[in-house]
Amino acid sequence: MAAVFPLDTSKPWTFNGVTYQYDASEDRWFVVSTTATDSIIEDITKNRSQIDVLDTIIDQEIENRTVLLDAAANKNNQQDASLDELSGRIDAIGAVVGILEFKGRYKYAIERTSEACEAAYGRCLIEADSSSDPVGARIECNRLYSDCSSLVGQPYDEGTFTSKGTTNVMSAVDEFIFSGSDLDGQALDWINIVEPTDYIEFVEKNNGDTSLYECIEEPKVSSTERSVRVKFLKETGDGDGNFNLQEEYDIRVIKASNGINIIEADARYVSKPYVVYFEDSSSEITPVHESGNLRNGELWFDTTSLELFVWNNNAWVAVSPPPSQDIVISSALDDISRISGDVTLLNQDVASIENFLETRKSIYYSDNNPTPVGPDGVTSTLKDGDIWVDSDDLELKFYSQGAWINPDRKSETPEHHHYAPANLRWKFSDDTETTPPPDGYFKRDKNKRWRFSFKTADGIDLGVDVFDDTDTHSWATQMSVWYQSSTEGWKLKAHYLLNEWRWNYNKNGIGHAEFHQSSAHGRLLTNGVTYNVTIGGWW
């Protein structure tokens, strides 16, 4: 039983063998003596032991709860940091975008329905009939149709959108389907962002098509896609006016709630409140307004007096010029005169440069006779003195009087004269078709007829003012093919007996010489190698 101290504090008080005395300075009772028994002391000892156990349990529980509180506090700090970062991003986007609610990148895909596949297949077959390879094009149409049919009813790939129905014509689309996220992985909240009267703009990156639509219904959710019904407003750009498969588009949503009305803005832009006329006199002004009348605020710059007027209350009123106008005009005229003189000098410099470009000597580096091209990219003519580095034969030649000349083959002194078993050279082609060889080439066709172009590999033209086709004549002679080695000198590559000849044989509109082979001795000729050739009675 708990002790109840008496109200009289003037004398000691005993309770259960314990004597208490009141201390007025501290306003409490103190133990001054006790007659406790051993059993009471033992009970106290047991109580203290139980209290110690309870203290240990309480301390452990407090420690456990402290750990849990610390973990919860750390989690809250991480969430607070994430929320702060997200809030910062939202603020940044809101500051930059203005009326633009969001912008994403998507690729156009065909609608995954049987009707869309059938329509695309029909268009493909029509285009295949007008292609250069109709059979191959129809095979490709069948493959595309099979691929399309296999995807019917499947979810759309992320980063794609399509037009609902069987059309891809921008002006005919009235509903779009978008995948859950764009090409950059942004998950766009179409449901909460897009509302009726908002605008959706599509900008095609490659072809430049731009189309604008107005949202007419709340967007709908279907599986992983979002569908939006729209009304077409306008299409601009240099493209074909269609949504094209696999083309990339920037798609923007423009909120009407921010006060913009694109249709009214277009109307205000087209019907400007005034214009500026540039005429010598007011009588030459033709009003541009549909009413045929001038309107207050329209301007006229008098190109004779260099004064500016404004139309106000049915009269042209002069705009007061600044006091320094005459000085400014005089200075401007001086500048115009100076610039005009500079332009004259510049034109002279340009003419001088053009003359230099036309008359300068050119250096060419190629395997075959070079085709000159002027500074404007148009084929020009060769000029005497032009230099050609023949990369095939590693020879330096210059152009003179219609032919490429190797200076190493010419000399004024007999001791430096260049001797060769044959002086005319052609490059060998292993083409065996019965067609004329290109300039600078000779070949043997499948009928054992040697065909030589009128132009040699050195650019010497044997076809100048040739007489008419001689037709084929029987005649026995010989043909020798020589090859000059840079280290071993001249070698006879092959020898042939000929029994027919024909001069200026025009086939496919190309004249050339032709000789029929009856027998051959020696080695096979190598494609692309230049050989010196001699034919008895010809060269």
C-alpha positions in Angstrom: 0.0 0.0 0.0 1.3 3.4 -0.9 2.2 5.8 1.9 -0.1 8.8 2.5 1.9 11.5 4.3 0.2 13.4 7.2 -0.7 17.1 7.0 1.2 17.8 10.2 4.8 18.3 9.3 6.1 19.5 12.7 7.1 16.0 13.9 8.4 12.7 12.4 6.1 10.1 10.9 6.5 6.3 10.9 4.9 4.0 8.3 5.7 0.2 8.0 8.7 0.4 10.2 10.2 3.4 8.3 10.5 6.8 10.0 10.2 10.0 7.8 11.0 13.6 8.7 9.8 16.7 6.7 12.3 19.1 5.3 10.7 22.5 4.8 13.5 23.9 2.7 13.0 21.3 0.0 9.3 20.7 0.7 9.5 16.9 1.0 9.8 14.0 3.5 13.1 12.1 4.0 13.8 8.7 5.5 15.6 9.1 8.8 15.4 5.5 10.2 14.1 2.0 9.3 13.3 -1.3 11.1 13.1 -3.4 7.8 13.4 -7.1 8.0 15.7 -9.4 6.0 12.7 -10.6 3.9 11.9 -7.0 2.9 15.5 -6.5 1.8 15.4 -9.7 -0.2 12.2 -8.5 -1.9 13.8 -5.2 -2.7 16.8 -7.0 -4.2 14.5 -9.1 -6.4 12.6 -6.0 -7.5 15.9 -4.3 -8.4 16.9 -7.3 -10.5 13.6 -7.3 -12.3 13.9 -3.6 -12.8 17.3 -4.1 -14.4 15.9 -6.7 -16.8 13.1 -4.3 -17.7 15.6 -1.5 -18.2 17.6 -3.7 -20.6 14.5 -4.6 -22.6 13.3 -1.0 -22.8 16.8 0.2 -23.9 16.9 -2.5 -26.7 13.4 -1.5 -27.8 14.4 2.2 -27.9 17.5 1.3 -30.0 15.4 -0.7 -32.4 12.9 2.1 -32.8 15.7 4.6 -33.3 17.1 2.5 -36.2 13.7 2.4 -37.8 13.2 6.1 -37.4 16.6 6.8 -38.9 15.8 4.6 -41.9 12.4 6.2 -42.4 14.1 9.7 -42.2 16.7 8.7 -44.8 13.9 7.4 -47.1 12.0 10.6 -46.7 15.1 12.6 -47.5 15.6 10.6 -50.8 12.0 11.1 -51.7 12.3 14.8 -50.9 15.4 15.0 -53.1 13.6 13.2 -56.0 10.6 15.5 -55.6 12.8 18.6 -55.6 14.5 17.4 -58.8 11.2 16.6 -60.5 9.8 19.9 -59.5 12.9 21.7 -60.9 12.5 19.9 -64.2 8.8 20.8 -64.4 9.6 24.4 -63.7 12.3 24.4 -66.3 10.0 22.9 -68.9 7.3 25.3 -68.1 9.6 28.3 -68.4 10.9 27.3 -71.8 7.8 25.8 -73.5 5.4 28.7 -73.1 2.2 27.7 -75.0 3.8 24.5 -76.1 2.5 21.7 -73.8 4.9 19.1 -75.1 6.9 17.9 -78.1 7.9 14.4 -79.1 9.6 12.5 -82.0 7.7 9.7 -83.7 7.9 7.5 -86.8 4.9 6.9 -89.0 3.8 3.3 -89.3 0.9 1.6 -91.1 -2.2 0.9 -89.1 -2.3 -2.6 -87.9 -5.7 -3.6 -89.4 -6.6 -5.9 -92.3 -8.2 -2.9 -94.1 -5.1 -0.8 -93.9 -2.9 -3.7 -95.2 -5.3 -4.3 -98.1 -5.3 -0.6 -99.1 -1.5 -0.4 -98.9 -1.2 -3.6 -101.0 -3.5 -2.1 -103.7 -1.5 1.1 -103.9 1.7 -0.9 -104.0 0.5 -3.0 -107.0 -0.6 0.1 -108.9 2.9 1.7 -108.4 4.6 -1.6 -109.3 3.0 -1.6 -112.8 4.7 1.7 -113.7 8.1 0.8 -112.2 11.2 -0.2 -114.2 10.9 -3.8 -112.9 7.2 -4.6 -112.5 7.7 -8.3 -111.6 10.3 -7.5 -108.9 8.1 -4.7 -107.6 5.0 -7.0 -107.3 7.1 -9.6 -105.4 8.1 -6.9 -103.0 4.5 -5.8 -102.6 3.6 -9.4 -101.7 6.3 -9.5 -99.0 5.2 -6.2 -97.5 1.6 -7.4 -97.5 2.6 -10.6 -95.7 4.6 -8.6 -93.1 1.7 -6.2 -92.6 -0.9 -9.0 -92.1 1.3 -10.7 -89.5 1.2 -7.6 -87.3 -2.6 -7.1 -87.4 -3.9 -6.6 -83.9 -0.4 -6.4 -82.4 0.6 -3.5 -80.2 2.4 -0.6 -82.0 6.2 -0.3 -81.5 7.3 2.4 -79.1 8.0 5.7 -80.8 5.5 5.2 -83.6 2.1 6.7 -84.6 -0.4 6.0 -87.4 -3.5 7.5 -89.0 -6.7 5.5 -88.5 -8.4 4.3 -91.6 -7.0 3.5 -95.0 -5.5 6.8 -96.0 -2.1 8.5 -95.3 -3.1 11.8 -97.0 -2.6 14.5 -94.5 -5.8 16.4 -95.4 -8.0 13.3 -95.2 -6.9 12.1 -91.7 -9.4 12.4 -88.9 -7.9 10.2 -86.2 -4.4 9.3 -84.9 -3.1 6.5 -82.8 0.1 7.0 -80.7 2.3 4.5 -78.9 2.8 5.0 -75.2 6.2 6.8 -75.5 8.2 8.6 -78.2 11.5 7.7 -79.9 13.3 9.4 -76.9 11.5 7.2 -74.4 9.3 10.0 -73.1 5.9 8.7 -71.8 3.5 11.5 -72.9 0.3 11.9 -70.9 -2.1 12.4 -73.8 -5.2 11.9 -71.6 -4.5 14.7 -69.2 -2.7 17.1 -71.5 -4.7 17.2 -74.8 -8.2 18.7 -74.7 -10.8 19.6 -77.4 -9.8 22.8 -79.3 -6.1 22.2 -78.6 -3.8 22.0 -81.7 -1.6 19.2 -82.8 1.2 19.9 -85.3 3.2 17.4 -87.4 6.5 18.4 -88.9 8.2 15.9 -91.3 12.0 16.1 -90.9 13.2 14.9 -94.3 10.6 16.2 -96.8 9.5 19.3 -95.0 5.7 18.6 -94.8 3.9 20.4 -92.0 0.3 19.7 -91.1 -1.9 21.2 -88.4 -5.0 19.6 -86.7 -7.5 20.6 -84.1 -8.5 18.1 -81.4 -12.3 17.6 -81.4 -12.7 14.9 -78.7 -11.1 13.8 -75.5 -8.3 11.3 -76.2 -9.0 7.6 -75.5 -6.9 4.8 -74.1 -6.8 1.4 -75.8 -4.3 -1.1 -74.5 -0.9 0.6 -74.7 -2.0 3.1 -77.4 -3.7 6.5 -77.3 -6.2 7.6 -80.0 -7.1 11.3 -80.7 -9.8 12.4 -83.1 -9.0 15.6 -85.0 -10.1 18.0 -87.6 -7.6 18.9 -90.4 -6.8 22.7 -90.6 -4.0 23.1 -93.1 -0.9 21.6 -94.7 2.3 23.4 -95.8 5.8 22.6 -96.9 7.6 21.2 -99.9 6.7 17.5 -99.4 4.1 15.3 -101.1 1.3 16.0 -98.5 1.3 12.4 -97.3 2.4 10.6 -94.1 5.2 8.4 -95.3 6.2 5.1 -93.7 9.3 5.1 -91.4 9.6 8.9 -91.8 10.3 10.8 -88.6 8.0 13.6 -87.4 8.2 16.2 -84.6 4.8 16.3 -83.0 3.8 19.3 -80.9 0.7 20.0 -78.9 -0.3 23.7 -78.7 -2.8 24.6 -75.9 -5.7 26.7 -76.9 -6.3 27.6 -73.2 -3.3 29.9 -73.4 -5.2 32.3 -75.6 -3.9 31.4 -79.1 -6.2 30.9 -82.1 -4.2 29.9 -85.1 -7.0 30.4 -87.6 -7.6 34.0 -86.4 -3.8 34.6 -86.4 -3.6 33.4 -90.0 -6.5 35.8 -91.0 -4.8 38.7 -89.3 -1.5 38.0 -91.0 -3.1 37.8 -94.5 -5.2 41.0 -94.1 -2.5 43.4 -92.9 -3.7 46.8 -91.8 -1.5 48.8 -94.2 1.0 48.6 -96.9 3.9 50.8 -98.2 3.8 52.1 -101.8 6.9 53.1 -103.7 6.0 55.4 -106.6 7.2 58.6 -108.2 3.8 60.3 -107.8 0.6 59.7 -105.9 -1.4 59.3 -109.1 0.6 56.1 -109.8 -0.6 54.4 -106.6 -3.0 51.5 -107.0 -4.7 50.6 -103.7 -4.3 47.0 -102.7 -7.3 46.7 -100.4 -10.2 44.7 -101.8 -12.4 47.7 -101.5 -10.2 49.6 -104.0 -9.7 52.4 -101.5 -6.7 53.7 -99.5 -6.9 53.2 -95.8 -5.7 55.3 -92.9 -2.2 54.4 -91.9 -1.0 53.3 -95.3 2.4 54.7 -96.4 3.7 56.2 -99.6 7.4 56.7 -100.2 7.9 59.3 -102.9 10.8 58.0 -104.9 11.3 61.3 -106.7 11.6 63.6 -103.6 12.6 60.8 -101.2 9.8 61.8 -98.8 7.5 59.7 -96.8 3.7 60.3 -96.6 0.9 58.8 -94.6 -2.7 58.5 -95.8 -4.9 60.3 -93.2 -8.5 61.4 -93.7 -8.5 61.2 -97.5 -5.2 63.0 -98.0 -1.4 62.2 -98.2 0.2 64.0 -95.2 4.0 64.5 -95.3 5.9 62.9 -92.4 8.2 65.6 -91.0 11.8 64.7 -91.9 14.5 65.3 -89.4 16.6 68.5 -89.8 19.6 66.5 -90.9 17.8 64.6 -93.7 19.4 66.6 -96.5 22.9 65.9 -95.0 22.0 62.2 -94.6 20.7 61.9 -98.2 23.8 63.7 -99.6 26.0 61.4 -97.7 24.0 58.4 -98.9 24.3 59.5 -102.5 28.1 59.9 -102.1 28.2 56.4 -100.6 26.2 55.0 -103.6 28.6 56.7 -106.1 31.6 55.2 -104.3 30.0 51.8 -104.1 29.1 52.0 -107.8 32.8 52.6 -108.6 33.8 49.7 -106.4 31.3 47.5 -108.2 32.8 48.5 -111.6 36.3 47.6 -110.4 35.0 44.4 -108.9 33.4 43.5 -112.3 36.7 44.1 -114.0 38.5 41.8 -111.5 35.8 39.1 -112.1 36.3 39.4 -115.9 40.0 39.1 -115.4 39.6 36.0 -113.3 37.2 34.5 -115.7 39.6 35.1 -118.6 42.4 33.5 -116.6 40.3 30.5 -115.8 39.3 30.1 -119.5 42.9 30.4 -120.8 44.9 28.7 -118.1 46.5 25.4 -118.7 45.1 22.4 -116.9 46.8 19.3 -115.5 44.9 16.0 -115.6 45.6 12.7 -113.8 43.8 9.7 -115.1 44.1 6.2 -116.7 42.2 7.3 -119.9 42.1 10.4 -122.1 40.9 13.1 -119.8 37.6 14.9 -120.3 38.0 18.6 -119.3 35.5 20.2 -117.0 35.2 24.0 -116.6 34.9 25.9 -113.2 31.1 25.8 -113.7 31.1 22.0 -113.9 30.3 22.1 -117.6 32.4 20.0 -120.0 34.8 22.3 -121.8 37.5 21.8 -124.5 41.2 20.8 -124.3 43.7 23.6 -124.8 47.2 23.4 -126.4 49.6 23.1 -123.5 47.3 21.1 -121.2 49.2 18.4 -119.4 48.1 14.8 -118.7 49.7 12.4 -116.3 48.8 9.0 -117.6 48.5 7.0 -114.3 48.2 3.7 -116.2 51.4 4.0 -118.3 53.1 6.4 -115.9 53.8 8.8 -118.7 53.6 12.6 -118.9 51.9 14.0 -122.1 50.9 17.4 -123.3 48.1 18.4 -125.6 49.1 19.9 -129.0 47.0 20.4 -132.2 44.3 17.9 -131.3 46.5 15.1 -129.9 48.2 14.1 -126.7 52.0 14.0 -127.3 54.6 12.2 -125.2 57.6 14.5 -125.2 59.9 11.5 -124.5 59.1 10.2 -128.0 60.2 13.4 -129.8 63.7 14.8 -130.2 65.5 17.1 -132.5 68.7 15.0 -132.6 69.0 11.5 -134.1 70.8 10.1 -131.0 67.8 10.9 -128.8 65.1 9.7 -131.3 62.7 7.2 -129.9 62.6 4.0 -131.9 59.7 1.5 -131.6 58.4 -1.5 -133.6 55.0 0.3 -133.7 54.1 3.8 -133.0 50.3 3.6 -132.4 49.0 2.3 -129.1 45.7 1.1 -127.8 44.6 -0.3 -124.5 43.3 -3.9 -124.7 39.7 -4.8 -123.5 38.7 -8.4 -122.9 35.1 -7.6 -123.8 34.0 -10.2 -126.4 30.7 -8.6 -127.4 30.3 -7.5 -131.1 30.1 -3.8 -130.1 32.6 -1.0 -130.9 35.3 -0.4 -128.3 35.5 2.8 -126.4 38.0 5.5 -127.4 41.6 4.4 -126.9 40.8 0.7 -126.8 41.0 -2.4 -129.1 39.4 -5.8 -128.5 38.7 -9.2 -130.1 35.0 -10.2 -130.2 33.6 -13.7 -130.0 33.8 -14.0 -133.9 37.6 -13.4 -133.8 37.2 -9.9 -135.3 39.7 -7.3 -134.0 38.0 -4.0 -133.5 40.0 -0.7 -133.1 38.6 2.7 -132.0 39.6 5.6 -134.2 41.2 7.3 -131.2 44.4 5.7 -129.9 45.4 5.6 -126.2 47.6 8.6 -126.8 44.6 10.6 -128.1 45.7 10.5 -131.8 42.5 10.6 -133.9 42.5 8.4 -137.0 38.9 9.1 -137.7 39.2 12.7 -139.0 37.2 13.2 -142.2 36.9 9.4 -142.8 35.3 8.1 -146.0 32.1 6.0 -145.9 31.9 2.4 -144.6 33.9 0.1 -147.0 32.1 -3.0 -146.0 34.1 -6.3 -145.5 36.9 -7.2 -148.0 39.1 -10.3 -148.2 42.8 -9.5 -147.8 45.7 -11.4 -146.2 48.1 -9.5 -143.9 49.6 -9.7 -140.5 49.1 -8.0 -137.1 51.8 -7.7 -134.4 51.2 -6.7 -130.8 54.2 -5.3 -128.9 54.7 -4.5 -125.2 57.4 -2.3 -123.8 58.9 -3.4 -120.4 60.4 -0.6 -118.3 63.3 -2.9 -117.5 63.7 -5.3 -120.4 62.7 -3.2 -123.4 60.4 -4.3 -126.3 58.7 -7.7 -126.4 56.6 -9.2 -129.1 53.4 -10.2 -127.2 51.5 -11.9 -130.0 51.3 -12.3 -133.8 48.2 -12.8 -135.9 47.3 -13.6 -139.5 44.4 -11.6 -140.9 42.2 -12.4 -143.9 39.5 -9.6 -143.9 39.4 -5.9 -143.3 36.7 -3.2 -142.9 37.1 0.5 -142.5 34.7 3.0 -140.8 32.3 0.2 -139.8 29.5 2.2 -138.1 27.8 0.1 -135.5 25.5 1.7 -132.9 26.5 5.0 -134.5 30.2 4.5 -133.7 32.8 4.2 -136.5 35.8 2.0 -136.1 38.2 -0.4 -138.0 37.7 -4.1 -138.1 40.0 -7.0 -139.0 39.2 -10.8 -139.0 41.8 -13.2 -137.5 42.6 -16.5 -139.2 45.3 -17.7 -136.9 47.3 -16.6 -133.8 50.7 -17.2 -132.2 52.1 -15.9 -128.9 50.7 -15.1 -125.6 47.2 -14.0 -124.4 46.8 -10.2 -124.0 46.1 -8.7 -120.5 43.0 -6.7 -119.9 43.6 -2.9 -119.3 47.3 -3.0 -120.6 48.4 -0.6 -123.3 50.0 -2.3 -126.4 51.8 -1.0 -129.5 50.1 -2.5 -132.5 51.1 -2.7 -136.2 49.0 -4.0 -139.1 50.5 -4.5 -142.5 49.2 -1.8 -144.9 47.5 0.2 -142.2 49.8 1.1 -139.3 
